[in-house]
Amino acid sequence: MEFKTKSGVKVKFKEISVLELCKLKDVLHNSTDFNSEENRYTAPFECMYRWLKVGLEGFTDELFASLGNDDMAEIFIKLQDHYIMGEQKASK
């Protein structure tokens, strides 16, 4: 799947194994905090880095360093939607 952020950054999602998805879910679960005031989870950069590294074709440290916070967050959220929500759709 290809995705373009609001600012125009284009990325392509990789197909990942179930084991890779489990590891990503563990990273997400173990490194996020729930902010009840904003009703959302916050993730540290290391968590986002791991998700992007595993989930994006052609990922490099240079790409990660070039992304602004908004692009990084937008891609991170879309990856979660793609892998986690896509998994739920497949099980129906």
N, CA, C and O atoms as a GROMACS GRO file, in nm:
protein
  368
    1MET      N    1   0.084  -0.118   0.000
    1MET     CA    2   0.000   0.000   0.000
    1MET      C    3   0.088   0.124   0.000
    1MET      O    4   0.189   0.129   0.070
    2GLU      N    5   0.050   0.221  -0.078
    2GLU     CA    6   0.122   0.349  -0.080
    2GLU      C    7   0.041   0.452   0.000
    2GLU      O    8  -0.081   0.448   0.004
    3PHE      N    9   0.115   0.544   0.061
    3PHE     CA   10   0.052   0.647   0.143
    3PHE      C   11   0.126   0.778   0.121
    3PHE      O   12   0.249   0.780   0.109
    4LYS      N   13   0.051   0.888   0.117
    4LYS     CA   14   0.109   1.021   0.102
    4LYS      C   15   0.060   1.107   0.217
    4LYS      O   16  -0.060   1.119   0.241
    5THR      N   17   0.155   1.168   0.288
    5THR     CA   18   0.118   1.254   0.400
    5THR      C   19   0.060   1.386   0.347
    5THR      O   20   0.070   1.416   0.228
    6LYS      N   21   0.002   1.462   0.437
    6LYS     CA   22  -0.057   1.591   0.399
    6LYS      C   23   0.046   1.685   0.338
    6LYS      O   24   0.014   1.770   0.255
    7SER      N   25   0.174   1.669   0.381
    7SER     CA   26   0.279   1.757   0.328
    7SER      C   27   0.342   1.702   0.200
    7SER      O   28   0.428   1.767   0.141
    8GLY      N   29   0.299   1.582   0.158
    8GLY     CA   30   0.347   1.529   0.031
    8GLY      C   31   0.452   1.419   0.038
    8GLY      O   32   0.500   1.375  -0.066
    9VAL      N   33   0.489   1.375   0.157
    9VAL     CA   34   0.586   1.266   0.170
    9VAL      C   35   0.518   1.136   0.129
    9VAL      O   36   0.413   1.100   0.182
   10LYS      N   37   0.580   1.064   0.034
   10LYS     CA   38   0.524   0.938  -0.014
   10LYS      C   39   0.603   0.822   0.042
   10LYS      O   40   0.726   0.821   0.040
   11VAL      N   41   0.530   0.722   0.094
   11VAL     CA   42   0.591   0.601   0.148
   11VAL      C   43   0.512   0.480   0.100
   11VAL      O   44   0.396   0.492   0.058
   12LYS      N   45   0.575   0.365   0.106
   12LYS     CA   46   0.509   0.242   0.068
   12LYS      C   47   0.522   0.144   0.185
   12LYS      O   48   0.631   0.122   0.238
   13PHE      N   49   0.408   0.086   0.225
   13PHE     CA   50   0.407  -0.008   0.335
   13PHE      C   51   0.448  -0.147   0.287
   13PHE      O   52   0.412  -0.189   0.177
   14LYS      N   53   0.525  -0.216   0.371
   14LYS     CA   54   0.566  -0.353   0.340
   14LYS      C   55   0.463  -0.451   0.392
   14LYS      O   56   0.385  -0.420   0.483
   15GLU      N   57   0.463  -0.569   0.336
   15GLU     CA   58   0.390  -0.680   0.395
   15GLU      C   59   0.480  -0.736   0.504
   15GLU      O   60   0.598  -0.762   0.480
   16ILE      N   61   0.426  -0.754   0.622
   16ILE     CA   62   0.508  -0.806   0.732
   16ILE      C   63   0.449  -0.936   0.784
   16ILE      O   64   0.332  -0.966   0.762
   17SER      N   65   0.534  -1.012   0.852
   17SER     CA   66   0.489  -1.140   0.906
   17SER      C   67   0.409  -1.119   1.034
   17SER      O   68   0.411  -1.010   1.093
   18VAL      N   69   0.340  -1.222   1.075
   18VAL     CA   70   0.263  -1.217   1.200
   18VAL      C   71   0.358  -1.194   1.317
   18VAL      O   72   0.325  -1.119   1.410
   19LEU      N   73   0.475  -1.256   1.315
   19LEU     CA   74   0.572  -1.237   1.423
   19LEU      C   75   0.619  -1.092   1.429
   19LEU      O   76   0.630  -1.036   1.538
   20GLU      N   77   0.646  -1.031   1.313
   20GLU     CA   78   0.686  -0.890   1.313
   20GLU      C   79   0.574  -0.802   1.369
   20GLU      O   80   0.601  -0.708   1.443
   21LEU      N   81   0.450  -0.833   1.333
   21LEU     CA   82   0.338  -0.756   1.384
   21LEU      C   83   0.326  -0.772   1.536
   21LEU      O   84   0.301  -0.674   1.607
   22CYS      N   85   0.345  -0.892   1.586
   22CYS     CA   86   0.341  -0.915   1.731
   22CYS      C   87   0.448  -0.833   1.802
   22CYS      O   88   0.422  -0.774   1.907
   23LYS      N   89   0.567  -0.829   1.745
   23LYS     CA   90   0.675  -0.750   1.805
   23LYS      C   91   0.642  -0.602   1.804
   23LYS      O   92   0.669  -0.532   1.902
   24LEU      N   93   0.583  -0.554   1.695
   24LEU     CA   94   0.545  -0.413   1.689
   24LEU      C   95   0.437  -0.380   1.791
   24LEU      O   96   0.441  -0.275   1.855
   25LYS      N   97   0.342  -0.470   1.807
   25LYS     CA   98   0.237  -0.449   1.908
   25LYS      C   99   0.297  -0.445   2.048
   25LYS      O  100   0.255  -0.365   2.132
   26ASP      N  101   0.395  -0.532   2.074
   26ASP     CA  102   0.462  -0.532   2.205
   26ASP      C  103   0.533  -0.399   2.229
   26ASP      O  104   0.524  -0.343   2.339
   27VAL      N  105   0.603  -0.349   2.128
   27VAL     CA  106   0.671  -0.220   2.141
   27VAL      C  107   0.570  -0.111   2.170
   27VAL      O  108   0.592  -0.026   2.256
   28LEU      N  109   0.459  -0.113   2.098
   28LEU     CA  110   0.355  -0.013   2.118
   28LEU      C  111   0.297  -0.023   2.258
   28LEU      O  112   0.282   0.078   2.327
   29HIS      N  113   0.266  -0.143   2.300
   29HIS     CA  114   0.206  -0.164   2.433
   29HIS      C  115   0.302  -0.124   2.545
   29HIS      O  116   0.261  -0.064   2.644
   30ASN      N  117   0.429  -0.158   2.530
   30ASN     CA  118   0.527  -0.136   2.637
   30ASN      C  119   0.584   0.005   2.641
   30ASN      O  120   0.650   0.040   2.738
   31SER      N  121   0.560   0.085   2.539
   31SER     CA  122   0.626   0.216   2.537
   31SER      C  123   0.530   0.334   2.522
   31SER      O  124   0.575   0.447   2.502
   32THR      N  125   0.402   0.309   2.530
   32THR     CA  126   0.307   0.420   2.515
   32THR      C  127   0.241   0.452   2.648
   32THR      O  128   0.230   0.368   2.737
   33ASP      N  129   0.196   0.575   2.657
   33ASP     CA  130   0.123   0.621   2.774
   33ASP      C  131  -0.011   0.677   2.728
   33ASP      O  132  -0.021   0.740   2.623
   34PHE      N  133  -0.113   0.651   2.808
   34PHE     CA  134  -0.245   0.704   2.774
   34PHE      C  135  -0.262   0.841   2.838
   34PHE      O  136  -0.242   0.857   2.958
   35ASN      N  137  -0.299   0.939   2.756
   35ASN     CA  138  -0.325   1.075   2.802
   35ASN      C  139  -0.476   1.092   2.809
   35ASN      O  140  -0.542   1.110   2.707
   36SER      N  141  -0.531   1.085   2.930
   36SER     CA  142  -0.677   1.090   2.945
   36SER      C  143  -0.735   1.226   2.907
   36SER      O  144  -0.850   1.234   2.864
   37GLU      N  145  -0.658   1.332   2.921
   37GLU     CA  146  -0.708   1.464   2.884
   37GLU      C  147  -0.729   1.475   2.733
   37GLU      O  148  -0.825   1.536   2.687
   38GLU      N  149  -0.638   1.413   2.656
   38GLU     CA  150  -0.649   1.418   2.510
   38GLU      C  151  -0.713   1.293   2.454
   38GLU      O  152  -0.736   1.283   2.333
   39ASN      N  153  -0.742   1.196   2.541
   39ASN     CA  154  -0.804   1.070   2.503
   39ASN      C  155  -0.727   0.999   2.391
   39ASN      O  156  -0.786   0.953   2.292
   40ARG      N  157  -0.594   0.992   2.407
   40ARG     CA  158  -0.511   0.925   2.308
   40ARG      C  159  -0.382   0.875   2.373
   40ARG      O  160  -0.345   0.917   2.482
   41TYR      N  161  -0.317   0.785   2.301
   41TYR     CA  162  -0.189   0.734   2.345
   41TYR      C  163  -0.078   0.820   2.287
   41TYR      O  164  -0.089   0.871   2.176
   42THR      N  165   0.028   0.836   2.364
   42THR     CA  166   0.146   0.904   2.313
   42THR      C  167   0.258   0.803   2.302
   42THR      O  168   0.272   0.715   2.388
   43ALA      N  169   0.337   0.815   2.198
   43ALA     CA  170   0.445   0.720   2.173
   43ALA      C  171   0.578   0.794   2.162
   43ALA      O  172   0.585   0.900   2.100
   44PRO      N  173   0.682   0.740   2.223
   44PRO     CA  174   0.814   0.802   2.209
   44PRO      C  175   0.869   0.778   2.068
   44PRO      O  176   0.820   0.692   1.995
   45PHE      N  177   0.969   0.855   2.033
   45PHE     CA  178   1.027   0.845   1.899
   45PHE      C  179   1.083   0.706   1.870
   45PHE      O  180   1.076   0.660   1.756
   46GLU      N  181   1.139   0.640   1.971
   46GLU     CA  182   1.194   0.506   1.947
   46GLU      C  183   1.084   0.410   1.900
   46GLU      O  184   1.108   0.327   1.813
   47CYS      N  185   0.967   0.421   1.958
   47CYS     CA  186   0.855   0.337   1.917
   47CYS      C  187   0.817   0.366   1.772
   47CYS      O  188   0.798   0.273   1.693
   48MET      N  189   0.806   0.494   1.738
   48MET     CA  190   0.772   0.530   1.600
   48MET      C  191   0.881   0.484   1.503
   48MET      O  192   0.851   0.436   1.394
   49TYR      N  193   1.007   0.499   1.545
   49TYR     CA  194   1.119   0.455   1.461
   49TYR      C  195   1.107   0.306   1.429
   49TYR      O  196   1.122   0.266   1.313
   50ARG      N  197   1.080   0.226   1.529
   50ARG     CA  198   1.069   0.081   1.506
   50ARG      C  199   0.954   0.048   1.411
   50ARG      O  200   0.968  -0.037   1.323
   51TRP      N  201   0.840   0.114   1.429
   51TRP     CA  202   0.727   0.089   1.342
   51TRP      C  203   0.760   0.127   1.198
   51TRP      O  204   0.729   0.053   1.105
   52LEU      N  205   0.822   0.244   1.179
   52LEU     CA  206   0.856   0.287   1.044
   52LEU      C  207   0.964   0.198   0.984
   52LEU      O  208   0.957   0.165   0.865
   53LYS      N  209   1.062   0.158   1.063
   53LYS     CA  210   1.170   0.072   1.012
   53LYS      C  211   1.117  -0.062   0.963
   53LYS      O  212   1.158  -0.110   0.858
   54VAL      N  213   1.026  -0.121   1.038
   54VAL     CA  214   0.971  -0.251   1.000
   54VAL      C  215   0.866  -0.236   0.890
   54VAL      O  216   0.857  -0.322   0.802
   55GLY      N  217   0.788  -0.130   0.894
   55GLY     CA  218   0.673  -0.120   0.807
   55GLY      C  219   0.691  -0.052   0.673
   55GLY      O  220   0.605  -0.065   0.586
   56LEU      N  221   0.801   0.021   0.654
   56LEU     CA  222   0.817   0.097   0.529
   56LEU      C  223   0.922   0.036   0.438
   56LEU      O  224   1.031  -0.001   0.483
   57GLU      N  225   0.889   0.025   0.312
   57GLU     CA  226   0.988  -0.018   0.213
   57GLU      C  227   1.089   0.094   0.194
   57GLU      O  228   1.053   0.212   0.189
   58GLY      N  229   1.217   0.057   0.184
   58GLY     CA  230   1.321   0.155   0.158
   58GLY      C  231   1.352   0.246   0.276
   58GLY      O  232   1.409   0.354   0.257
   59PHE      N  233   1.314   0.205   0.397
   59PHE     CA  234   1.338   0.288   0.515
   59PHE      C  235   1.488   0.305   0.538
   59PHE      O  236   1.564   0.209   0.527
   60THR      N  237   1.528   0.427   0.569
   60THR     CA  238   1.667   0.456   0.608
   60THR      C  239   1.665   0.552   0.726
   60THR      O  240   1.565   0.618   0.752
   61ASP      N  241   1.777   0.558   0.795
   61ASP     CA  242   1.788   0.655   0.903
   61ASP      C  243   1.778   0.797   0.848
   61ASP      O  244   1.727   0.887   0.915
   62GLU      N  245   1.827   0.817   0.726
   62GLU     CA  246   1.820   0.950   0.664
   62GLU      C  247   1.674   0.990   0.642
   62GLU      O  248   1.636   1.105   0.664
   63LEU      N  249   1.592   0.895   0.597
   63LEU     CA  250   1.449   0.923   0.579
   63LEU      C  251   1.387   0.962   0.713
   63LEU      O  252   1.315   1.061   0.721
   64PHE      N  253   1.416   0.884   0.816
   64PHE     CA  254   1.360   0.912   0.948
   64PHE      C  255   1.401   1.052   0.995
   64PHE      O  256   1.318   1.129   1.044
   65ALA      N  257   1.529   1.084   0.978
   65ALA     CA  258   1.579   1.214   1.023
   65ALA      C  259   1.519   1.329   0.943
   65ALA      O  260   1.509   1.441   0.993
   66SER      N  261   1.480   1.302   0.819
   66SER     CA  262   1.425   1.409   0.734
   66SER      C  263   1.277   1.436   0.761
   66SER      O  264   1.225   1.540   0.719
   67LEU      N  265   1.209   1.345   0.830
   67LEU     CA  266   1.066   1.362   0.854
   67LEU      C  267   1.040   1.462   0.965
   67LEU      O  268   1.106   1.461   1.068
   68GLY      N  269   0.944   1.547   0.943
   68GLY     CA  270   0.898   1.636   1.049
   68GLY      C  271   0.810   1.558   1.145
   68GLY      O  272   0.764   1.448   1.112
   69ASN      N  273   0.786   1.612   1.260
   69ASN     CA  274   0.704   1.542   1.360
   69ASN      C  275   0.564   1.510   1.309
   69ASN      O  276   0.512   1.402   1.337
   70ASP      N  277   0.504   1.601   1.234
   70ASP     CA  278   0.369   1.576   1.182
   70ASP      C  279   0.369   1.460   1.083
   70ASP      O  280   0.282   1.373   1.089
   71ASP      N  281   0.467   1.460   0.990
   71ASP     CA  282   0.476   1.350   0.894
   71ASP      C  283   0.499   1.217   0.964
   71ASP      O  284   0.436   1.116   0.932
   72MET      N  285   0.591   1.218   1.060
   72MET     CA  286   0.623   1.096   1.133
   72MET      C  287   0.499   1.041   1.204
   72MET      O  288   0.470   0.922   1.197
   73ALA      N  289   0.427   1.128   1.272
   73ALA     CA  290   0.307   1.085   1.345
   73ALA      C  291   0.199   1.036   1.248
   73ALA      O  292   0.132   0.937   1.276
   74GLU      N  293   0.184   1.106   1.137
   74GLU     CA  294   0.082   1.068   1.039
   74GLU      C  295   0.111   0.929   0.981
   74GLU      O  296   0.021   0.846   0.967
   75ILE      N  297   0.237   0.904   0.947
   75ILE     CA  298   0.276   0.772   0.893
   75ILE      C  299   0.259   0.665   1.000
   75ILE      O  300   0.208   0.557   0.971
   76PHE      N  301   0.302   0.694   1.122
   76PHE     CA  302   0.292   0.600   1.234
   76PHE      C  303   0.146   0.558   1.257
   76PHE      O  304   0.117   0.440   1.273
   77ILE      N  305   0.056   0.654   1.257
   77ILE     CA  306  -0.086   0.626   1.279
   77ILE      C  307  -0.143   0.544   1.163
   77ILE      O  308  -0.220   0.450   1.184
   78LYS      N  309  -0.104   0.580   1.042
   78LYS     CA  310  -0.154   0.507   0.924
   78LYS      C  311  -0.102   0.363   0.923
   78LYS      O  312  -0.174   0.271   0.884
   79LEU      N  313   0.023   0.343   0.965
   79LEU     CA  314   0.077   0.207   0.976
   79LEU      C  315  -0.005   0.124   1.074
   79LEU      O  316  -0.039   0.009   1.045
   80GLN      N  317  -0.038   0.182   1.188
   80GLN     CA  318  -0.120   0.111   1.286
   80GLN      C  319  -0.256   0.076   1.226
   80GLN      O  320  -0.303  -0.037   1.241
   81ASP      N  321  -0.318   0.171   1.160
   81ASP     CA  322  -0.447   0.144   1.096
   81ASP      C  323  -0.434   0.030   0.994
   81ASP      O  324  -0.517  -0.060   0.990
   82HIS      N  325  -0.330   0.036   0.915
   82HIS     CA  326  -0.309  -0.064   0.810
   82HIS      C  327  -0.287  -0.204   0.867
   82HIS      O  328  -0.351  -0.300   0.823
   83TYR      N  329  -0.198  -0.215   0.964
   83TYR     CA  330  -0.164  -0.347   1.017
   83TYR      C  331  -0.263  -0.399   1.120
   83TYR      O  332  -0.300  -0.516   1.117
   84ILE      N  333  -0.307  -0.314   1.209
   84ILE     CA  334  -0.395  -0.360   1.317
   84ILE      C  335  -0.540  -0.365   1.270
   84ILE      O  336  -0.608  -0.465   1.290
   85MET      N  337  -0.588  -0.258   1.210
   85MET     CA  338  -0.726  -0.258   1.162
   85MET      C  339  -0.744  -0.352   1.044
   85MET      O  340  -0.848  -0.416   1.031
   86GLY      N  341  -0.643  -0.360   0.959
   86GLY     CA  342  -0.648  -0.453   0.848
   86GLY      C  343  -0.658  -0.597   0.895
   86GLY      O  344  -0.722  -0.680   0.832
   87GLU      N  345  -0.592  -0.624   1.007
   87GLU     CA  346  -0.597  -0.758   1.067
   87GLU      C  347  -0.739  -0.788   1.114
   87GLU      O  348  -0.786  -0.901   1.099
   88GLN      N  349  -0.808  -0.690   1.170
   88GLN     CA  350  -0.945  -0.712   1.216
   88GLN      C  351  -1.039  -0.733   1.098
   88GLN      O  352  -1.130  -0.816   1.106
   89LYS      N  353  -1.020  -0.660   0.992
   89LYS     CA  354  -1.105  -0.675   0.874
   89LYS      C  355  -1.087  -0.815   0.814
   89LYS      O  356  -1.183  -0.877   0.769
   90ALA      N  357  -0.962  -0.864   0.815
   90ALA     CA  358  -0.935  -0.996   0.756
   90ALA      C  359  -1.000  -1.108   0.837
   90ALA      O  360  -1.031  -1.214   0.782
   91SER      N  361  -1.021  -1.085   0.965
   91SER     CA  362  -1.076  -1.192   1.049
   91SER      C  363  -1.228  -1.199   1.044
   91SER      O  364  -1.287  -1.292   1.098
   92LYS      N  365  -1.292  -1.104   0.980
   92LYS     CA  366  -1.439  -1.104   0.972
   92LYS      C  367  -1.487  -1.204   0.870
   92LYS      O  368  -1.608  -1.218   0.850
   0.00000   0.00000   0.00000
